[in-house]
Amino acid sequence: ATNVYTAEYSTDLTSGNWLTEALTLKSSEQGVDQTNLPDGKDFTQSFYERMEATLPISKVSPSGGLFLRIRVERNE
């Protein structure tokens, strides 16, 4: 089984408008460091994976509000 990750952001929580434009999501495959995971196990044995989400500052609302969510879908 594999997991598919989708990062989304919104400048408020009331509109329900989640965007993916200009947002990048990196994982171990793109070189994100996997040392010192919460369960203390080696990455190959751990249930955890560290991800890194990046969004240009120009996408942040003038009020400074920004919310991020990561959806995970499991493909069997």
N, CA, C and O of each residue as an XYZ file, in Angstrom:
304
protein
N       0.841     -1.189      0.000
C       0.000      0.000      0.000
C       0.882      1.247      0.000
O       1.984      1.237      0.549
N       0.397      2.306     -0.610
C       1.102      3.584     -0.640
C       0.167      4.693     -0.190
O      -1.055      4.565     -0.279
N       0.743      5.765      0.285
C      -0.029      6.933      0.681
C       0.146      8.033     -0.355
O       1.232      8.219     -0.903
N      -0.934      8.759     -0.615
C      -0.895      9.924     -1.499
C      -1.200     11.138     -0.628
O      -2.250     11.202      0.010
N      -0.284     12.095     -0.605
C      -0.419     13.291      0.231
C      -0.800     14.484     -0.646
O      -0.228     14.694     -1.715
N      -1.775     15.258     -0.172
C      -2.161     16.485     -0.853
C      -2.149     17.610      0.166
O      -2.898     17.571      1.143
N      -1.309     18.613     -0.049
C      -1.255     19.781      0.839
C      -2.177     20.850      0.274
O      -2.200     21.100     -0.931
N      -2.933     21.474      1.161
C      -3.856     22.531      0.769
C      -3.762     23.666      1.787
O      -3.415     23.443      2.947
N      -4.074     24.880      1.345
C      -4.054     26.021      2.267
C      -5.265     26.900      2.059
O      -5.904     26.867      1.007
N      -5.574     27.690      3.080
C      -6.658     28.652      3.030
C      -6.284     29.831      3.912
O      -5.535     29.684      4.878
N      -6.807     30.993      3.576
C      -6.543     32.173      4.405
C      -7.616     32.362      5.470
O      -7.498     33.245      6.319
N      -8.671     31.532      5.432
C      -9.677     31.543      6.493
C     -10.316     30.160      6.583
O     -10.205     29.351      5.662
N     -10.974     29.906      7.685
C     -11.591     28.593      7.881
C     -13.096     28.603      7.630
O     -13.748     27.567      7.762
N     -13.653     29.751      7.270
C     -15.097     29.834      7.079
C     -15.536     29.622      5.640
O     -16.658     29.172      5.406
N     -14.684     29.932      4.668
C     -15.092     29.844      3.265
C     -15.097     28.421      2.722
O     -15.818     28.125      1.770
N     -14.307     27.546      3.313
C     -14.187     26.192      2.788
C     -13.413     26.135      1.484
O     -13.452     25.131      0.773
N     -12.710     27.215      1.173
C     -11.962     27.327     -0.076
C     -10.506     26.912      0.167
O      -9.698     27.721      0.624
N     -10.174     25.663     -0.134
C      -8.822     25.132      0.054
C      -8.105     25.108     -1.287
O      -8.633     24.594     -2.272
N      -6.898     25.667     -1.322
C      -6.136     25.820     -2.555
C      -4.859     24.991     -2.528
O      -4.340     24.662     -1.462
N      -4.365     24.661     -3.708
C      -3.089     23.959     -3.828
C      -2.097     24.765     -4.654
O      -0.920     24.409     -4.726
N      -2.557     25.848     -5.280
C      -1.729     26.677     -6.156
C      -0.472     27.175     -5.438
O      -0.555     27.753     -4.354
N       0.677     26.947     -6.044
C       1.983     27.429     -5.576
C       2.485     26.730     -4.314
O       3.554     27.074     -3.808
N       1.745     25.768     -3.804
C       2.151     25.039     -2.601
C       2.917     23.790     -3.013
O       2.452     23.008     -3.842
N       4.094     23.613     -2.426
C       4.869     22.408     -2.718
C       4.964     21.559     -1.460
O       5.043     22.073     -0.344
N       4.954     20.274     -1.664
C       5.045     19.328     -0.562
C       6.180     18.361     -0.871
O       6.213     17.734     -1.930
N       7.112     18.252      0.077
C       8.254     17.355     -0.092
C       8.213     16.272      0.970
O       7.688     16.466      2.067
N       8.780     15.123      0.616
C       8.846     13.990      1.549
C      10.260     13.423      1.536
O      11.190     14.066      1.051
N      10.411     12.243      2.059
C      11.729     11.606      2.083
C      12.285     11.427      0.677
O      13.498     11.488      0.475
N      11.410     11.207     -0.289
C      11.856     11.023     -1.678
C      12.512     12.275     -2.246
O      13.321     12.187     -3.170
N      12.170     13.441     -1.699
C      12.782     14.701     -2.127
C      13.841     15.182     -1.147
O      14.257     16.339     -1.202
N      14.279     14.308     -0.254
C      15.401     14.631      0.616
C      15.069     15.214      1.977
O      15.971     15.701      2.659
N      13.806     15.186      2.402
C      13.467     15.701      3.722
C      14.063     14.766      4.781
O      13.871     13.551      4.731
N      14.781     15.346      5.729
C      15.480     14.594      6.773
C      14.504     13.756      7.596
O      13.491     14.269      8.072
N      14.805     12.481      7.762
C      13.944     11.562      8.503
C      14.597     11.064      9.794
O      14.186     10.039     10.337
N      15.602     11.776     10.285
C      16.230     11.368     11.549
C      15.409     11.879     12.724
O      14.681     12.865     12.604
N      15.532     11.204     13.853
C      14.861     11.589     15.100
C      13.342     11.679     14.959
O      12.732     12.659     15.388
N      12.738     10.659     14.359
C      11.283     10.622     14.245
C      10.668     10.390     15.622
O      11.349      9.862     16.501
N       9.403     10.765     15.846
C       8.803     10.720     17.188
C       8.854      9.366     17.891
O       8.933      9.316     19.118
N       8.811      8.268     17.135
C       8.834      6.963     17.803
C      10.245      6.440     18.051
O      10.417      5.352     18.600
N      11.260      7.216     17.646
C      12.640      6.839     17.888
C      13.169      5.733     16.988
O      14.299      5.279     17.166
N      12.366      5.296     16.024
C      12.772      4.216     15.127
C      13.434      4.769     13.873
O      13.249      5.931     13.511
N      14.207      3.913     13.223
C      14.776      4.248     11.926
C      13.621      4.446     10.943
O      12.580      3.802     11.066
N      13.807      5.333      9.974
C      12.751      5.650      9.011
C      12.178      4.403      8.341
O      10.971      4.333      8.106
N      13.008      3.436      8.036
C      12.533      2.232      7.345
C      11.619      1.377      8.218
O      10.885      0.534      7.703
N      11.656      1.587      9.546
C      10.834      0.812     10.474
C       9.734      1.648     11.133
O       8.889      1.103     11.844
N       9.737      2.950     10.907
C       8.838      3.872     11.599
C       7.479      3.979     10.912
O       7.351      3.741      9.711
N       6.473      4.341     11.699
C       5.155      4.656     11.150
C       5.073      6.134     10.764
O       4.077      6.570     10.188
N       6.114      6.903     11.079
C       6.131      8.339     10.830
C       6.937      8.673      9.576
O       7.858      7.953      9.192
N       6.560      9.784      8.956
C       7.364     10.355      7.873
C       7.267     11.865      7.993
O       6.171     12.417      8.088
N       8.391     12.522      7.988
C       8.431     13.972      8.080
C       8.201     14.547      6.679
O       8.816     14.112      5.706
N       7.296     15.540      6.596
C       6.977     16.213      5.341
C       7.334     17.688      5.489
O       7.424     18.209      6.600
N       7.536     18.349      4.361
C       7.843     19.775      4.353
C       6.954     20.467      3.325
O       6.995     20.137      2.140
N       6.152     21.424      3.778
C       5.277     22.190      2.892
C       5.834     23.603      2.755
O       6.244     24.212      3.743
N       5.848     24.126      1.520
C       6.380     25.455      1.257
C       5.367     26.247      0.440
O       4.816     25.749     -0.541
N       5.131     27.491      0.859
C       4.202     28.377      0.170
C       4.826     29.766      0.091
O       5.321     30.272      1.098
N       4.813     30.391     -1.080
C       5.367     31.744     -1.189
C       4.639     32.721     -0.260
O       3.424     32.623     -0.094
N       5.355     33.640      0.333
C       4.780     34.617      1.263
C       3.698     35.459      0.595
O       2.820     35.988      1.277
N       3.749     35.588     -0.719
C       2.750     36.386     -1.438
C       1.354     35.778     -1.351
O       0.373     36.464     -1.640
N       1.239     34.518     -0.964
C      -0.064     33.854     -0.843
C      -0.706     34.062      0.523
O      -1.867     33.702      0.715
N       0.022     34.630      1.469
C      -0.515     34.888      2.802
C      -1.417     36.113      2.729
O      -1.082     37.094      2.066
N      -2.565     36.061      3.411
C      -3.505     37.176      3.374
C      -2.910     38.393      4.073
O      -2.010     38.251      4.901
N      -3.411     39.609      3.744
C      -2.909     40.827      4.396
C      -3.011     40.771      5.921
O      -2.200     41.382      6.617
N      -3.997     40.046      6.440
C      -4.148     39.941      7.900
C      -3.138     38.962      8.496
O      -2.991     38.880      9.716
N      -2.442     38.219      7.628
C      -1.444     37.274      8.109
C      -1.987     35.887      8.388
O      -1.237     34.997      8.789
N      -3.277     35.689      8.183
C      -3.876     34.389      8.462
C      -3.556     33.362      7.387
O      -3.645     33.649      6.194
N      -3.187     32.175      7.815
C      -2.915     31.096      6.880
C      -3.116     29.764      7.595
O      -2.609     29.551      8.696
N      -3.855     28.887      6.957
C      -4.131     27.567      7.504
C      -3.679     26.527      6.494
O      -3.867     26.702      5.290
N      -3.094     25.464      6.973
C      -2.571     24.409      6.122
C      -3.169     23.083      6.573
O      -3.297     22.815      7.768
N      -3.532     22.264      5.597
C      -3.953     20.907      5.923
C      -3.302     19.953      4.933
O      -3.028     20.309      3.787
N      -3.068     18.760      5.391
C      -2.504     17.729      4.529
C      -3.471     16.558      4.540
O      -3.720     15.940      5.575
N      -4.008     16.271      3.365
C      -4.910     15.129      3.213
C      -4.078     13.912      2.830
O      -3.184     13.996      1.988
N      -4.382     12.790      3.452
C      -3.678     11.558      3.168
C      -4.692     10.517      2.687
O      -5.683     10.228      3.358
N      -4.415      9.971      1.515
C      -5.253      8.911      0.973
C      -4.377      7.659      0.842
O      -3.241      7.722      0.371
N      -4.922      6.552      1.260
C      -4.166      5.296      1.212
C      -4.640      4.473      0.023
O      -5.822      4.153     -0.095
N      -3.704      4.138     -0.854
C      -3.987      3.275     -1.999
C      -3.595      1.856     -1.636
O      -2.427      1.584     -1.357
N      -4.533      0.979     -1.638
C      -4.265     -0.425     -1.297
C      -3.775     -1.165     -2.512
O      -3.493     -2.361     -2.435
